[in-house]
Amino acid sequence: MSPTPQERRAARHQLGTGSSAPAARRGPSGGRKKPITVDAIISTAFGIVEKEGYEALTMRRLATALETGPSSLYAHVVNKEDLDELLLGRLCAEIDLPEPDPAIWRQQIVGICTQLRDQYLRYPGISRAAFAAAPSNLDTLRVSEGMLAILLAGGIAPQTAAWAIDSLSLYVNAYSLEVTLANKRLSRSDDDWVVSRDELLRRFAALPDTFPQTKRYAAELTAGTVHDRFDFTIGLMIDGLGAAAIPREA
């Protein structure tokens, strides 16, 4: 008897693999189509997200792209949440984790956060799948394990390090989603909600005098690129961790 999707999911968690035996195609065209595998499902799902955005990814849309029915997908994945977990795991598998170095632990954490950001931005909106999701995929856990090892090597107390990973991940997820939403609005020529810096400066200058600080520091409020702000925020969070680091004995 073939393993159930639940059993396959449990096996993936134990073995760290997203592969499975291909399912046979049914019908007159079955022999001419590529077999359905977990890898094929993941690759096709990424293609949909890259071209159409995460909101377009449904089990029905995925089944159509694979030229099959939704029931064929459920032979490999439990549900949409299971698919999300597989997608995030595939992205995390590509993250390069350095050997923890106490001398440069800050740069190492920044590097991992930046890699995660760039992975999420490759696939518009996919960071939404990471919200309210308990990490259980081994590839996803590999990243949190690596971050924890780096923070501990930097002298961060275990409880502080554990919560720091959660906070950093949440910021990276939210930042990536916001950039995706802003880019989507910018792509619509009839949308006036995303404005240029010059337009923001003009609007701030036109504010009434009940907003003295906003008018005075309009240049500072609108300065920098989105990635400048990302670097600033991650740096600020890590500097706060550094202040809480356990002093090393001489």
C-alpha positions, 0 to 999 in steps of 0.5 A: 500500500502506498504511504499516505500524504501524512506519512510522507510528510512525517518521513520528510521531517525525519529525513529532510527530503521533499522527494517521493515516488512519482504518481502514475498518470491516469487517462489517455494522456497519462503516458505522455505527461511527466509524472507528478512528484513532490519536486515537480509540485514545488518547482511548478508552485514556485513558477506560479508565485514568481510570475503571478504572486503568492496570492495566485497559488492555490491547489486548484491553480497548481493542479491546472499548471500540472495538467491534473486534478487537485486530488492528484496533488493530495497524494503528495501534499496534505494541504496548502499549509503543507505545500507552504512548508515545502516551499519555505523549506526549499528556500531555506535549503539554499541559505548558506550558513557559516561556521559560528565565529565569535569575532564576527557573529554580528556580520554572520547574522546580518548575512543570513537575514539578508539571504532570507530577504533576497530569497523571499523577494524572488517570489512575490509575497511568499514570506506570507507563508512564514507567518504563524507557521511553526517551523518543522521542516528540517531545512527550515529548522537548519536555518534557525539552528544555524542562527542559534549557534551563531548567537550563542557563540557571540555570547548571547544568553540562550533565552535571549538568542531564542527570542531574537531569532523569532524577532529577526525572522518576523521582521525579515518576513514583514519587510519582504511582504511590504516591499512586495506589496509596494512593488505591486502598487508601483506596477499599477499606473493608476495607483496613487498610494505609492508616491515618490520622495519628491512628492512626499517632501511636497506633502510634508511641506504643505502640512499645517504648523501643528506638525512642526517636527514632521515639516522640519525633519522631512528630509530625514523621514524620507531618506534612504532606500528600502534596503537602507532601512532594512540594514538599519533595523537589523543592525539596531536589533543586533546592536541591542543583542550585543549589549546583552551579551554575556561578558567573556572571561579573559 
